[in-house]
Structure formats: structure tokens, C-alpha cells
Amino acid sequence: MSAWIGIDIGGTNIKIATVSPTGKVLARGVVETRASEGPAPAFQRIHEAARYLAGSQSVAGVGIGCAGLIDAGRGILRVSPNMPAWRGANLGRIARAHFRLPIHLENDATAAAFGESFVRGTRGRDLVFITLGTGVGGGIVADGRVIRGVSGFGGEIGHMTVDPDGPPCRCGSHGCLEAYAGSYGIVRAARDAAEARGWKRAHKLSGKAVTARDVLDAARRGDSVGRAAAREAGEHLGIAVASILNVLNPSAVVIGGGVAGSFDVLAPHVRRMIARHAFADTARAARIERSRLGNDAALVGAAMLARSSTRPVRKSR
Amino acid sequence: MSAWIGIDIGGTNIKIATVSPTGKVLARGVVETRASEGPAPAFQRIHEAARYLAGSQSVAGVGIGCAGLIDAGRGILRVSPNMPAWRGANLGRIARAHFRLPIHLENDATAAAFGESFVRGTRGRDLVFITLGTGVGGGIVADGRVIRGVSGFGGEIGHMTVDPDGPPCRCGSHGCLEAYAGSYGIVRAARDAAEARGWKRAHKLSGKAVTARDVLDAARRGDSVGRAAAREAGEHLGIAVASILNVLNPSAVVIGGGVAGSFDVLAPHVRRMIARHAFADTARAARIERSRLGNDAALVGAAMLARSSTRPVRKSR
């Protein structure tokens, strides 16, 4: 049985795994990301680690998930927020020179969406993945295929406008989903709620170390400021999800990313807004659920994309 | 050279055409829709008309576009707003019995999206079609394939929430795009603007016969009530399009439907909101333009879907 190698290139770490044809992680390793280093020496280290992980197992292909704007067809990292030195690099070619195997390069959120889709089988063929972290990202799978858009920018669910008069977003726009449900949006909402209640409270919750998780933990404990912020984030997430349901009619909306662990606090507000704004049939068709693969989603997704691009998807499942 | 037959089933008329492999309408006819009639006798008449139109030309397949919820895989019209008597009918089987040819059944807006995609060639492979009429509908083509969603409800762009505190929509929700840019939304906006300016104006614009077209014609003439309504409709259409650009990154957003003839009045507002709410790269990648096929979009799209389902899309283009 062949395995596939999945690689998830992040700003701090590069995760590497061997993945079975059914999407199971067989062995895993991590190498550090060196900001100063170009992609060629990095892939030298990645290849060594991967070879060690694979051992005597035969490897059929390599899938790479990477933050940034990807030209998947040509294997080029066009824009990279975390590693400016990698901008424009043909990672496909560099990786192929080391591995001498078919290489598939994909945006990390898109790869994660495919991973979550893959592990759900037929129930995952129409799936939207939303990653809640500092920013809000996403990936779309429709009828078993990832949606990239004409220039690879597809899936920017965090920058759907959920309220045109809403707060400023990092992207320069106003009222994006991210401005509510990104971690800075959640902290901002807590600060607003605290201010509305008087500065004593605000001080308590607006110290340097306050994170979105602190806010949502406070909400879980019943803190009124935390609950107000959770409501604001969850309602706007629900409005965006309702629009996505009406436009894409997926069978699953999967929530991942660092804030996904606090999704229980947001979920009631999400569901209330879906009931208000989505068609009943469309809402019924979709499960809203947490990521099954967690931090492995991009890793497994990239490996399984490499697998499906070397063998036709329909035949191999 | 074979032709394909396209059929567009509407509540008043059924349009029929023979269509060339390049998407040109070769001959066309119309038969009336009889509300009381079931699908079997209707297809008797449709088949006779199609046979007359095709003459001695060989026909390779038949594509049917129909309003409602379609199970394209099985050829079943699951829900039909215009023809309740057709609900649940296996139009694929009924049509096949008459034509003895491969049949492709598709939602009419999805078929229209494919038609607009097809006539644009590679520039149309990632395309979003928005139809502005009484309601606001839509269809999505991603990487050359139509997006239907898991239960066939995909493409309901008119029911994206553009302002959660917005006016009521026919669907029961609030602040849907349709509540602003559907013809009833445009007339409502004119009435609101007139009321805000005093009843004399309102009376002038709120007579029984006032249509969205009247309102947008008034806007074109510089009427302040018409202009306010056009601004409200156009801005909210632009907000929805901006979200679509960020999520799907299409190369074209095509505006069709009965109100498309007045799109010039809405376009400046649409473009302003895209500039405010979409990523610059995503906005640059997409042309916002009027339908090229007009009333033929669903007809041509259905015929070309029949063509691509009998021959693989990639090979035949």
C-alpha cells in the first residue's frame, strides 16, 4: 500500500506526515520555519524529514498546503503573508527536484476543506470549511472538487460583508465577517461591551493578554461582557453561514482554527441566525459541525489532493 | 453537424430551439404553458414543435431548463413554483419517451449561468449569473461546471443577507438581496423615498402601475425619488456581489432578467460597493456585465449542458 506525504507550511512550523489512502496520518514530524531561509534549503530539510517518516514505505505523491495565494495549476506560491522571501517561488518544481514524485500545491485553507471533505466521504462532497483564528479563512468543496476561483482567491469567507455599516476590518473594508468573528473582532466586541457597561469591567477584560479564548471562556462562565461579545460574533457568523447555505447548499459547514474549541459558545447564536436567514430546506441539508481533523486538516487534505490529482477521484474512492 | 434541442419551461410559455454545438440558436419556437395540463401532454406538444424546428437536422440530445427545484441526476422536477401539477414529475423520463435521445434537466437559472459561461469560452469558466426580475435568482459555474449543491438548492444569490436589519423579503427573512434589488424591493424603495419627501411625490410614483422599470427610468431622468431607489437597490446588489467575488473569485458576474435592461442605472452603485467591500485583486479579476444571451440564456445553456453531459466538457471544447 502506497502512502502520500502531506506538508503544511506555516509561519512558525512546517508539519509533515505520511498519510494512508484513506486519510489516516501514519507518521508525523515538524521542522521549524526559518523566516530568513529561501524555499530551496527549506525543502532540503523537509525532504530529509519526510524520508525519515516514510521509512521503507512506498510514497506515491506529495501534497503541500501553504498560506497565501497559490497558482495550483503551475505550483507557484504567488503571494505569501508569512514568508515574504518565498513570494513567486515555484514550490512545485523545487519540491519535485527533491522528491521526484508528483507534487500538488494548494492554499492551506482549501487543502483543509478538502481534508474535511475527504474524511466525510459522500456526505462531504459539498462542504464549506471556515477557519476561525486571528483572521477568518475558508475553503469550498463542491461536488467533490475544490473551488479556487479564476485567480486562486476563492474561499475568502471571512471577507463576506455581513453588515455594511459594521466595524473596520483588517482588509480595509467594513463589516466583514472577520471583523466580528476573527479573534481581534471578538476582543473588540468584548471591549465595546465593557465600555458600554463602565470602565471597571473594561479594565478587567481589556488587559494586554486578553484573547478571544479568554472572552469566550468568560461567556461560558456567564460573564455578561463575554456573553455580549459571543453573541455579536456568533450572530454575524450565523448570518454569513446562512448566506453561504443559500448560495452553495452544502451538506456540511465545518468550523476549524484556533477558536473552534470555543465554538460551543458561538453555536446557539449561529443556529438562531441560520433559522432566521436561510431557507428551511437548505438549513436542514447542512450539518454545522466542528473540524474532525483539527490541526491535521491541511496536512491530510494536501496529501489526499495529491492522491486525487494522480488518480481520478471518482475511480479511487 | 448535429444540433442540440434547448427547452425553457416557464409559467406562461415554453421556448424551444435547436442550438448549434457552438451555442448559436438555429431555429426557435414557442408553445404555450397550460396550467391545467400535466407534463406528458405538454411534452407531446413540445416534441412536435421540436421535430418541426429540427427538420432534417440530426439532433444529439435535449436540454431542459425549468424553474424550481431540480434533481438533475435523476431528471426529476421536485418543486415547481409555476406548475404545481408538475411537482414530482420525472421530466427526464417523459422527455426521453418522446425524443428517444439523452435528456438533461436543469434549474433554469443554473442553465442560464451555463449558457453565459459557454458563450464566453475560457473567460466564462468561473462565472456567477444573477437574474433581476420580480425575484432575484442566480446560478454559479466554477471551473466550467455548474454548482448545484447537495440538494439542488444552490445559487440562491437573491437570498444572501446584505443587511440583517433590512426590510422583509418574500422568503420570510429580512434584508435579503431580493428585498432590495427584486422589482418589488425597488418599488418599495421608491415608495419609502417618496414618503420621506412628502405624499405628493409618493402619489405620483406609487400608483398601481408603477414597476421597477418605471422607477429606474425615473432615476435615469434624474428624478430624486427614482435616484434614491436606484441607489438603494444598486448599493445592496454591490454588497452582495462583493461578497460573491471574495468567496468565489469569478471572472465574470453576469446580470440578466427583466430588470437587466436598466442595469446602467444600478451599475455605478454596484461598482462603488465592490470597490469598498471586495479585495482589489478579486474585483480586478471580474467583469460585471449584462447578459449576452438575454432571454435565450436558459435555452442555450440547457442545450449546451445536454451536449457536455453526452460528451466530456474538456474534450469537446
Boltz contact constraints between the chains, C-beta under 6 A:
constraints:
  - contact:
      token1: [A, 126]
      token2: [B, 149]
      max_distance: 6.0
  - contact:
      token1: [A, 126]
      token2: [B, 150]
      max_distance: 6.0
  - contact:
      token1: [A, 142]
      token2: [B, 147]
      max_distance: 6.0
  - contact:
      token1: [A, 147]
      token2: [B, 142]
      max_distance: 6.0
  - contact:
      token1: [A, 149]
      token2: [B, 126]
      max_distance: 6.0
  - contact:
      token1: [A, 149]
      token2: [B, 248]
      max_distance: 6.0
  - contact:
      token1: [A, 149]
      token2: [B, 249]
      max_distance: 6.0
  - contact:
      token1: [A, 150]
      token2: [B, 126]
      max_distance: 6.0
  - contact:
      token1: [A, 150]
      token2: [B, 249]
      max_distance: 6.0
  - contact:
      token1: [A, 150]
      token2: [B, 251]
      max_distance: 6.0
  - contact:
      token1: [A, 150]
      token2: [B, 285]
      max_distance: 6.0
  - contact:
      token1: [A, 151]
      token2: [B, 285]
      max_distance: 6.0
  - contact:
      token1: [A, 153]
      token2: [B, 249]
      max_distance: 6.0
  - contact:
      token1: [A, 153]
      token2: [B, 282]
      max_distance: 6.0
  - contact:
      token1: [A, 154]
      token2: [B, 248]
      max_distance: 6.0
  - contact:
      token1: [A, 154]
      token2: [B, 249]
      max_distance: 6.0
  - contact:
      token1: [A, 156]
      token2: [B, 246]
      max_distance: 6.0
  - contact:
      token1: [A, 157]
      token2: [B, 247]
      max_distance: 6.0
  - contact:
      token1: [A, 159]
      token2: [B, 246]
      max_distance: 6.0
  - contact:
      token1: [A, 160]
      token2: [B, 243]
      max_distance: 6.0
  - contact:
      token1: [A, 161]
      token2: [B, 239]
      max_distance: 6.0
  - contact:
      token1: [A, 161]
      token2: [B, 243]
      max_distance: 6.0
  - contact:
      token1: [A, 161]
      token2: [B, 277]
      max_distance: 6.0
  - contact:
      token1: [A, 164]
      token2: [B, 239]
      max_distance: 6.0
  - contact:
      token1: [A, 173]
      token2: [B, 277]
      max_distance: 6.0
  - contact:
      token1: [A, 239]
      token2: [B, 161]
      max_distance: 6.0
  - contact:
      token1: [A, 239]
      token2: [B, 164]
      max_distance: 6.0
  - contact:
      token1: [A, 243]
      token2: [B, 160]
      max_distance: 6.0
  - contact:
      token1: [A, 243]
      token2: [B, 161]
      max_distance: 6.0
  - contact:
      token1: [A, 246]
      token2: [B, 156]
      max_distance: 6.0
  - contact:
      token1: [A, 246]
      token2: [B, 159]
      max_distance: 6.0
  - contact:
      token1: [A, 247]
      token2: [B, 157]
      max_distance: 6.0
  - contact:
      token1: [A, 248]
      token2: [B, 149]
      max_distance: 6.0
  - contact:
      token1: [A, 248]
      token2: [B, 154]
      max_distance: 6.0
  - contact:
      token1: [A, 249]
      token2: [B, 149]
      max_distance: 6.0
  - contact:
      token1: [A, 249]
      token2: [B, 150]
      max_distance: 6.0
  - contact:
      token1: [A, 249]
      token2: [B, 153]
      max_distance: 6.0
  - contact:
      token1: [A, 249]
      token2: [B, 154]
      max_distance: 6.0
  - contact:
      token1: [A, 251]
      token2: [B, 150]
      max_distance: 6.0
  - contact:
      token1: [A, 277]
      token2: [B, 161]
      max_distance: 6.0
  - contact:
      token1: [A, 277]
      token2: [B, 173]
      max_distance: 6.0
  - contact:
      token1: [A, 282]
      token2: [B, 153]
      max_distance: 6.0
  - contact:
      token1: [A, 285]
      token2: [B, 150]
      max_distance: 6.0
  - contact:
      token1: [A, 285]
      token2: [B, 151]
      max_distance: 6.0
